[in-house]
């Protein structure tokens, strides 16, 4: 017997299959629900359950849904399975509604190692295929072992000759190590996309704070290049956090943007600068640096991408500074240790 999902305020009603998550049911019915990791780690899909109960058969990361929020009736739609008919609150992301998610082949056009631990992959799609996407979205790469790995698209839609990904080589990262040590140019792969709801809300005129750590710079790069291409003149500032200077793997790019665009400012932040860096810039945690610069954030939008601990801390602290909850957009980059799901 099927269950019924009702989504407010639209009132859309969707029949659900046994064991299906709220997010999968919504997307399958054509409702564009906000989401990020689809893994219970980032919290981008979190929303209010109005009526009904959910369970989490695969668990979730407690940092994405603390106990107090679950007690208030909040749920992670990407991994919440209704126990019966259910009503939830969620506003549709209209910008992605007409974008088709496809599974396509692609050819490795170029592998460029741009730093000691980051490679830029450029993929070429078949000449007969085009992929419509929004700057900031991501794709799932299908690995040879049958797994999927999520990576943000680092280029803007107007610059789509190649699909570019920024991949950090991390200890124990099976696919990243394959990219770094074994992958060859002209290799054929498959991917599914575009996915996610991390993209610029162009219907707003609010100034923007971008916060990135590590390769969280990738989708923000795409968003900024899209904004510059469209002539968007909103005030924009990018805070990019890294451990030391060598971990800012494309520093010349935002530096050039700041020279070319009067409405854009770039602030790199190092948490542990090396002695040889001779660093005279900002230091500490990147979200705390933002807070040092803003007494109130009520008039701003924030786009945060990177380590889950940074995204979570930014959300809590920025909202406490007056940032409206619905003006915080995030995409948390997670590893296996981030997606350990003890909470049930």
N, C-alpha and C positions, 0 to 999 in steps of 0.2 A: 504494500500500500504506500503510495507516494505521499510526501509531505508538501505543504505549501509554504513558500516564502513570500512574504509581503514586504515591500520596500517603501518606506515613507521618506519624504512627503509625496513622492510621485504616485504611490498607490499601486505600482506594478506588482503583479502576482506571478509567481514562477513555481512550476512543479519541480520538486527535487527528487533525485534518485537516492536510494539507500546508501548511506556512507559518504554522500557528497558534501563538500564544504560549501558554505554560503558564497564565497568568492567564485568558485568553479561554477556553481549554479547560475549566478548572476551573469558572469561572462558568457557562459553557454547560451543564455537567453538574450544576449545582445545588450545587457545593461553594463555600461562602462563604470565600474566601481574603482575607486582609487586603491592602488596597491603597489608594493615594491618587491620585496624578496620572495613572496609566496611561501615562506618557510617559517613564519612565526618568530622572526628575529628582529624586524625593523619597526613594526608598529604602524606602518603607513596605512594599513587597511582597518585600523581600529575604529569601532563604532558602537552605538548604543543598541542593546536589545530591549525592545519595547515590551514584547510579550513572548513567552516561550523560554525554553532552556536549551543550552548547548553543552556538548562535551568535546574533549580534545584527545581523540584516540592516539594521535601521534605526538602530543605534547606541544610545547612552545617555549621560547626563551622568556623567563620571568621578567627580564629587564624590559621586554616589549609590552607586557601586561602585568604590572604589579598587582599583588593581592587586593589592595584597596580599590583599584580600578575595576577588577573583576567583581568585587562585592557591590560596586555601584551599577553593575549591569553592562559594563563595557565588554566587548569581545573582539578577538582577532578573526576577522572574516575569512582569512586565507586558510585557517586550520580549524575553525569552529564548525562542528557537525551538529545540526539541530536534532533534538530528541523527539520532536513532533512538529506541528505547525509552528511557524515563528514569524514575528514581525520585527523588523530592524529599521533603524534610521540610516540613510546614506544618500547624499546628493550625487547625481550622475556627473561624471567627468565628460562634458559634452565634446571637448576638443578631440578625444580619442574615439568617439562613437563610430565614425565612418572610416577609421583606419583598419584595414584588414590585416590580421595576424597570419603570416605565412610560414611554411617550412620550405627552405630553399637551399640549393647547393651554392657553394662559393669556392673560389680558388685563392690560395694564399699568394698574394701578389708580391708582398714585401715584408720582411722581418727586420725592423730597425731597433737595435739596442741603444736607447737614448740616454741611459745612465747605467750605473753599476748594477741595478736590479729591476729596471723597467724596460720592457720591449713594446714597441708600437707595431701592431699587426695591421696590415692593409689587406682587405679582402675584395676580390672582384666578383661581382654577380654576373650571371649569364647575360649576354647581350639582349636577350628577349625579356628579361625581368627587371622591374623597378620595384623598390620597396619604399612606400610612403611611411615616414616616421616623423615624430616630433623631437626636436633637439632635447637631449637629456634622457630619452628612453633607453632601454637595454635589449639585448638579445640573449637567448640561450644557445650556446654552442653545444653540439652533440659530439661527445668524445668517442673514440674508437671502442672504449670499453662499455658503451651504452649509457653512460652518464651524461648529465647536462651541467654546464657551467655558465653562470650568468655574468655578462660583462656589459658595461655601459658603452653606448655609441659615443665616440669622442669627436666626431665631426658633425657639422650642421647640415640640415637637409639640402641647402643650396649647393653644398660642396660634396656631392654624393657619387663622384666617380669611383671612389673606393669607400668601403665601410671600415672605419678605423677603431681599434680597441687598444687600450693601455693595460698591459698585463704585468703585474709585479711578480718577480720570482721570489717565492717565499719558502722557507724550509718546510719540507713535508707536503708542499703543494704539488700534487701529482701532475695536473694539467699544465700549471705554470712552468714546472721543470721540463715538461715535454716541449713546450714552446721554446724555452731558453736553450735546451741542449739537443733536441732531436728534430723538431719541425723543419721541413724543407719548403722553399718557395715552389709554387705551382701545385702543392698538395691540395687535394679536394676535401672540403668539409661540408657539413650541413648545419644549419641554424634555424631557430624559430624566433620570430619577432615581427614587429617591435612589441615590447612589453613595458609595463610600468606606467606610472602617472607622475613621474618626476620631470616636469617641463615647465617652461615659463608661462605664467598666467598673464596673457597679453591684454586681458580686459581690465587690468588695473593700471593706475598711474602712480602707484606708490613707489618710493625709492626702495632699492633692493640691497640686502646684505647676503653675499654668498660666503659660505664657510665650508672649507674642504680640508681633509687630511689625506695624505698619500695620493693614491690614484683616484680618490674621490674628486680630483681635479678634472678627470676625463669628461663626465657629463656636463659639468659646469663650463668647461671649455666649449662644448658644443652649443650650450645655451647662450653663452656670451657672444660667440661668433655669429649665431643667428640674430641676436639683438643688434649687433653692430651692422650686419648686412641689411637689416630692415630699417635702420636709422632710428631705433628706439632711443629716446633721449632721457629716459628716467635716470636718476642718479643711481649709480651702482658701485659697490665696493666689494672686493674679493679679499678675504682673509684665508691664506693657504698655510696650513700648519704641517710641519715635518720635524723629524728629530734633529737632523743636522743639515748643513747647506747642500751636501751632495744628494740628499733625498728630495730636494726640489728639482725634479728631473727636466722641467722645461721652463726655467725661471725667465728666460729671455722673452718668452711669448707674452705673459701678462705685463711685463715691463714695457714692451712695445705697444700693447693696447693702451696703457696709461699715457703714453706719449701721443698716440693717435686720436684718443677719444677723451675730450675734456670732462665728460660725465662719468668717467670710470677711474677708480683708484685701486691700487694693488698694495696689500700689506702682507708680506711673508712673515711667518712666526716660527721660530725654532724652539723646541722644548729642551734640547740638549746639544747646543752648538759645540762643535769640536774646537780645540785650541787653534788648529790651523785655519779655521773658518774666519778668524779675526772679525767675528760678528758684532756689529754695532746696532743691529735692528732690534725688533721686538722679540721677547723671549717668553716662555711659559706655555700654558695650554691655550689653544687657539680660541676656544669659546670664552675663556676668561679675558683674553685680549679684547675681544669684541665688547664685553661688558665694561671694560675699562674705558672704552671710547663712547659708550652710549648710556646716559642716565636713564632715559626711557626709550622704549622701542615700539611705542604704540602706533607710530605712523609708518612703520616699515613692513616689508615682506622679507622673509628669510628662506633661503634655499641651502640646506645643509647636506653634505654628502661625504661619507668616509666611514671611519671606524664606528661601530654601534655605540661604544661608550661615549664618544664625542657627540653623536647625534642625540643621544638620550640626555646628556648633560646640557647641551645647547637648548633643547626643547624646554626642559624644566626651568632653567635659569632665565631664558629669554621671555617666556610667558610670565615669570615672576616680575620681569621688568616692564610688563605692560603689552608685550606682543600678543595680538589676538591669536588664539589657538589655531584658527583656520587660515592664518597667514604664515604658518610654518610648514614648509614642504621639505621632505627628506627622502634620502635613499641611503640606507646603511649598507656598507660593504662588509660582508661577513665571511669568516672562515669556519672550518668544522668546529673549532672550539667555541665560536659564537653561537652556533646553532644547536648546541647540546640542549635537549628539551626535557628537563626533569619535571616541569610544572604540568599538572594534569587537572 
